[in-house]
């Protein structure tokens, strides 16, 4: 029993369990689901050997899930809502796992994030070498960029960009700089550019500049700025797929047309910006027509409503699988204003903690999530949900509880 006690209370145990769960996120969902079950089981058993401490910030995702359960009362498609509840169950399971496990120190937190960063480094090497092998065969440079780059594992480039961005920012501002970490930062930064997510590249650059000014000595800032400016100039003044993606958004996107046109066709030339604006447009119509501001349609019940609107506007059926591609709209559409409120409570808790202790980890998580929520329904997908909640709970778990006098 003493041996089990020592294992379940050991910081190293949770380095392996939490770090392993994070590293498994790019793999098929079954791996991360299994890892979460093991983590939860270990945490529950460990509660016999230590005092359980509940962080008030964990209450927000739990109440968020209870609101989803309550939405069954007004959902007109209970089957779809039940599936939605299954997909969102981690909103309760992950906070419970972190509640029942022993305390996590900041040192342990940083070790977990370092191993996650190394894991993403290995994935980056795998994807880049695989792309090179494919390029040698068919000479198509597109295999090095965006969704094609991560296609061997059937992944979404934007979600992987979020993983990589937060790893880079962690290594820059919360980890001791060594030759290995600098090399990993370089490879992950290159990988991030190749993934070509415009909003993540911009957000990471802004945070990088802000963090460098706030954290580093003047000589280091000048060196980093020289690298940043050189890289930016290279992207701006050479022909490359990253630049082409930015240019296409500007040249092809017709915002006025997307917001006013009554009928589209199967071959309409959508961009990332215009399809998201169209989704916002049809949500506005749903809000007016169905009066969903207070309660929403119910968890998991917006998909059929989106398809109805797509058919009404004659969109290509390939878009029928799209959600709102906006986490704020997604929460409001399915759970009403209170769903949106819980989303802001979680983001607000992260920002408030940064304001208290100026830890760049919290600012990075807040800033990246605030913007990715504008372009993706990030926590309505398992990878995004697990990633956000694990980091959210890990960061708050590692804050020491102040002892009352």
C-alpha positions in Angstrom: 0.0 0.0 0.0 2.8 2.4 0.8 4.3 1.8 -2.6 1.0 2.6 -4.3 0.7 5.7 -2.0 4.1 6.9 -3.1 3.4 6.4 -6.8 0.0 8.1 -6.8 1.3 11.1 -4.9 4.5 11.4 -6.9 4.8 14.5 -9.1 6.5 12.3 -11.7 3.4 10.2 -12.1 1.4 13.2 -13.2 4.2 14.4 -15.5 3.8 11.1 -17.3 0.0 11.0 -17.3 -0.7 14.7 -18.1 2.2 15.0 -20.5 1.3 11.8 -22.2 -2.3 12.9 -22.6 -1.2 16.2 -24.2 1.3 14.4 -26.6 -1.5 12.0 -27.7 -3.8 14.8 -28.8 -2.6 14.8 -32.5 -3.3 11.0 -32.6 -6.7 9.3 -33.1 -9.2 10.3 -30.5 -9.2 6.9 -28.8 -5.6 7.5 -27.6 -6.4 10.7 -25.7 -9.7 9.3 -24.5 -7.9 6.3 -23.0 -5.3 8.5 -21.5 -7.9 10.7 -19.8 -9.6 7.6 -18.3 -6.3 6.5 -16.8 -5.6 10.0 -15.5 -9.0 10.2 -13.9 -8.7 6.8 -12.4 -5.3 7.6 -10.9 -6.6 10.9 -9.5 -9.6 9.3 -7.9 -7.6 6.6 -6.2 -4.9 9.1 -5.1 -7.6 11.0 -3.2 -7.3 8.4 -0.4 -3.7 9.5 0.3 -3.9 13.3 0.4 -6.3 16.2 1.1 -8.5 17.1 -1.9 -8.4 20.8 -2.8 -10.9 22.3 -5.2 -10.0 25.4 -7.3 -12.9 27.8 -7.8 -11.9 28.3 -11.4 -12.8 24.6 -12.0 -16.4 25.5 -11.3 -16.8 27.3 -14.6 -16.4 24.4 -16.9 -18.5 22.1 -14.6 -21.4 24.6 -14.5 -21.0 25.1 -18.3 -21.6 21.3 -18.7 -24.6 21.4 -16.3 -26.1 24.2 -18.5 -25.6 21.8 -21.5 -27.5 19.1 -19.6 -30.3 21.6 -18.7 -30.6 22.5 -22.4 -32.2 19.1 -23.0 -35.3 20.6 -21.5 -35.8 22.9 -24.6 -34.0 21.0 -27.3 -36.3 19.8 -30.1 -33.8 17.1 -31.0 -32.9 15.2 -27.8 -30.9 12.6 -29.8 -28.6 15.2 -31.2 -28.3 17.0 -27.9 -27.4 13.7 -26.2 -24.6 13.2 -28.6 -23.5 16.7 -27.9 -23.4 15.9 -24.2 -21.2 12.9 -24.8 -18.7 15.0 -26.8 -18.5 17.6 -24.1 -18.3 15.2 -21.1 -14.6 16.3 -20.6 -15.9 19.6 -19.2 -16.6 17.6 -16.1 -14.1 14.8 -16.3 -10.9 16.9 -16.7 -11.7 19.4 -13.8 -12.6 16.4 -11.6 -9.3 14.7 -12.5 -7.3 17.8 -11.6 -9.4 18.3 -8.4 -8.7 14.8 -7.0 -5.0 14.5 -8.0 -2.3 15.8 -5.6 -1.0 19.3 -5.8 1.0 20.2 -8.9 4.0 22.6 -8.5 5.0 25.2 -11.0 8.1 23.2 -11.6 6.1 20.1 -12.5 3.8 22.2 -14.7 6.8 23.4 -16.6 8.2 19.9 -17.0 4.9 18.7 -18.4 4.8 21.6 -20.9 8.4 21.0 -21.9 7.7 17.3 -22.7 4.6 18.4 -24.6 6.8 20.8 -26.6 9.3 18.0 -27.3 6.4 15.9 -28.4 5.2 18.6 -30.8 8.8 18.9 -32.0 8.8 15.2 -32.9 5.5 15.5 -34.7 6.9 18.5 -36.6 9.9 16.5 -37.8 7.6 13.6 -38.8 5.3 15.9 -40.9 8.1 17.8 -42.5 10.1 14.6 -43.5 6.9 13.0 -44.7 6.1 16.0 -46.8 9.7 15.9 -48.2 9.2 12.3 -49.2 5.9 13.0 -50.9 7.5 16.0 -52.7 10.3 13.9 -54.0 7.7 11.6 -55.6 5.2 14.1 -57.1 7.1 17.5 -57.0 4.1 19.3 -55.5 5.2 22.1 -53.1 1.7 22.3 -51.6 2.5 19.2 -49.5 4.7 21.5 -47.3 1.8 23.8 -46.2 -1.5 24.1 -44.4 -3.8 21.1 -44.2 -1.7 19.1 -46.7 1.2 19.2 -44.3 -0.7 17.3 -41.5 -2.8 15.2 -43.8 -0.8 12.0 -43.1 -2.6 11.9 -39.7 -5.9 13.5 -41.0 -5.4 16.6 -38.8 -6.6 20.2 -39.0 -3.7 22.6 -39.5 -5.4 25.3 -37.4 -5.7 23.1 -34.3 -2.1 22.0 -34.6 -1.1 25.6 -35.0 -2.6 26.4 -31.7 -0.7 23.5 -30.0 2.6 24.7 -31.6 2.1 28.4 -30.9 1.6 27.8 -27.1 4.6 25.5 -27.0 6.8 28.1 -28.7 5.6 30.8 -26.3 6.2 28.6 -23.3 9.8 27.8 -24.5 10.4 31.5 -25.1 9.2 32.9 -21.8 8.8 30.1 -19.2 11.7 27.8 -19.9 15.4 28.1 -19.4 17.1 28.8 -22.8 19.5 26.1 -23.8 20.9 25.0 -27.2 18.3 22.3 -27.3 15.3 24.6 -26.4 16.5 27.2 -29.0 16.7 24.5 -31.7 13.2 23.2 -30.7 11.9 26.8 -30.9 13.4 27.2 -34.3 11.9 24.0 -35.7 8.5 24.7 -34.2 8.5 28.3 -35.5 9.2 27.0 -39.0 6.5 24.4 -38.6 4.1 27.1 -37.4 4.8 29.1 -40.6 4.3 26.0 -42.8 1.0 25.3 -41.1 0.0 28.7 -42.5 -2.8 29.7 -40.1 -2.9 33.4 -40.6 -4.6 34.4 -37.3 -2.2 32.1 -35.2 0.9 33.4 -37.0 -0.1 37.0 -36.3 -1.2 36.4 -32.7 2.0 34.5 -31.9 4.1 37.2 -33.4 2.3 39.9 -31.4 2.7 38.0 -28.2 6.3 37.2 -29.0 7.1 40.9 -29.5 5.2 41.9 -26.3 6.8 39.2 -24.2 10.3 39.9 -25.5 10.0 43.6 -24.7 8.7 42.8 -21.2 11.1 39.9 -20.4 14.4 40.1 -22.2 17.4 42.3 -22.0 17.9 45.0 -24.7 20.6 43.1 -26.5 18.5 39.9 -26.7 15.5 42.0 -27.9 17.6 43.5 -30.7 18.7 40.0 -31.8 15.1 38.6 -31.8 13.8 41.7 -33.6 16.4 41.3 -36.3 15.4 37.7 -36.8 11.7 38.7 -36.8 12.1 41.5 -39.2 14.3 39.4 -41.5 11.7 36.6 -41.5 8.9 39.1 -42.2 10.7 40.7 -45.1 11.5 37.2 -46.5 7.8 36.4 -46.4 6.7 39.7 -47.9 9.1 40.0 -50.8 9.3 36.4 -52.0 6.7 34.2 -53.7 5.6 31.7 -51.1 2.3 29.9 -50.1 2.0 31.7 -46.8 2.1 35.1 -48.6 -0.3 33.8 -51.2 -2.9 32.8 -48.5 -2.8 36.3 -47.1 -3.1 37.8 -50.6 -6.0 35.6 -51.5 -8.0 36.6 -48.4 -7.6 40.3 -49.5 -8.1 39.9 -53.2 -10.9 37.3 -53.3 -13.0 38.1 -50.2 -16.1 40.1 -51.2 -17.5 41.0 -47.8 -20.4 43.1 -49.0 -21.6 40.3 -51.4 -21.4 37.6 -48.7 -23.5 39.7 -46.3 -26.1 40.7 -48.9 -26.4 38.1 -51.7 -29.6 36.1 -51.7 -28.4 33.0 -53.6 -25.0 31.5 -54.0 -24.0 28.5 -56.2 -22.1 25.3 -55.9 -18.9 26.8 -57.2 -18.9 30.1 -55.4 -15.3 31.0 -54.5 -15.3 31.1 -50.7 -12.3 32.1 -48.6 -11.7 31.4 -44.9 -12.9 35.0 -44.1 -16.1 34.9 -46.2 -17.4 31.5 -45.2 -17.0 32.6 -41.5 -18.8 35.8 -42.2 -21.6 33.9 -43.9 -21.9 31.6 -40.9 -22.2 34.8 -38.7 -24.9 36.1 -41.1 -27.1 33.0 -40.9 -26.7 33.0 -37.1 -28.0 36.6 -37.0 -31.0 35.4 -39.0 -31.6 32.5 -36.7 -31.4 34.8 -33.7 -34.1 37.0 -35.2 -36.3 34.3 -36.6 -36.2 31.8 -33.7 -35.6 34.0 -30.7 -32.7 31.9 -29.3 -30.8 34.6 -27.4 -31.8 33.4 -24.0 -31.7 29.6 -24.3 -30.2 28.7 -27.7 -31.3 25.6 -29.6 -29.8 23.2 -27.1 -26.4 21.5 -27.1 -25.5 19.8 -30.4 -28.7 21.0 -32.0 -27.4 23.8 -34.3 -26.0 21.5 -37.0 -29.4 20.8 -38.6 -30.3 24.5 -38.4 -27.0 25.4 -40.3 -27.7 22.8 -43.0 -31.2 24.2 -43.5 -29.7 27.7 -44.0 -27.1 26.3 -46.4 -29.8 24.7 -48.5 -31.8 27.9 -48.5 -28.8 29.8 -49.9 -27.8 27.0 -52.3 -24.3 26.3 -50.8 -22.3 23.3 -52.0 -23.2 20.3 -49.8 -19.6 19.9 -48.8 -20.2 22.8 -46.4 -23.1 21.0 -44.6 -20.6 19.5 -42.1 -19.4 23.0 -41.0 -20.3 24.3 -37.6 -20.3 28.1 -37.0 -16.5 28.2 -37.0 -16.8 30.7 -34.1 -16.8 29.5 -30.5 -18.7 32.6 -29.3 -21.4 32.2 -31.8 -21.5 28.4 -31.3 -22.1 28.8 -27.5 -24.7 31.5 -28.0 -26.5 29.5 -30.7 -26.7 26.3 -28.7 -26.8 27.5 -25.1 -28.0 31.1 -25.3 -26.5 34.1 -23.4 -25.6 32.0 -20.4 -23.5 29.7 -22.5 -21.6 32.7 -23.8 -21.2 34.0 -20.3 -19.5 30.8 -19.1 -17.1 31.0 -22.0 -16.2 34.6 -21.0 -15.9 33.5 -17.3 -13.2 31.0 -18.2 -11.3 33.4 -20.4 -11.7 36.1 -17.8 -10.3 33.9 -15.1 -7.2 33.3 -17.2 -6.7 37.0 -17.9 -7.3 37.9 -14.2 -4.6 35.5 -13.2 -2.2 37.1 -15.6 -3.0 40.5 -14.2 -2.2 39.2 -10.7 1.2 37.5 -11.3 2.3 38.6 -14.8 2.9 34.9 -15.8 3.2 34.9 -19.6 1.7 31.4 -19.7 -1.7 32.8 -18.7 -1.5 35.7 -21.2 -0.5 33.4 -24.0 -3.4 31.0 -23.3 -5.8 33.9 -23.0 -4.6 35.7 -26.1 -4.4 32.7 -28.4 -7.7 31.3 -27.3 -9.5 34.6 -27.5 -8.6 34.9 -31.1 -8.9 31.2 -32.1 -12.4 31.3 -30.7 -13.3 33.9 -33.3 -12.4 31.6 -36.2 -13.0 28.1 -34.8 -15.6 26.4 -32.5 -12.4 25.2 -30.7 -13.9 23.4 -27.7 -16.7 21.9 -29.7 -14.1 19.5 -31.1 -12.4 16.8 -28.9 -8.8 17.9 -29.6 -9.6 21.5 -28.9 -11.7 20.7 -25.8 -9.0 18.5 -24.3 -6.2 20.9 -25.1 -7.9 24.0 -23.7 -9.2 22.3 -20.5 -6.0 20.5 -19.7 -3.9 23.7 -19.9 -6.7 25.7 -18.1 -6.8 23.2 -15.2 -3.0 22.6 -15.2 -2.2 26.3 -14.9 -4.7 26.9 -12.1 -3.8 23.7 -10.3 -0.1 24.8 -10.1 -1.0 28.1 -8.3 -0.4 27.5 -4.5 -3.4 27.8 -2.3 -2.8 30.6 0.2 -3.0 29.5 3.8 -5.3 31.5 6.0 -3.7 32.8 9.2 
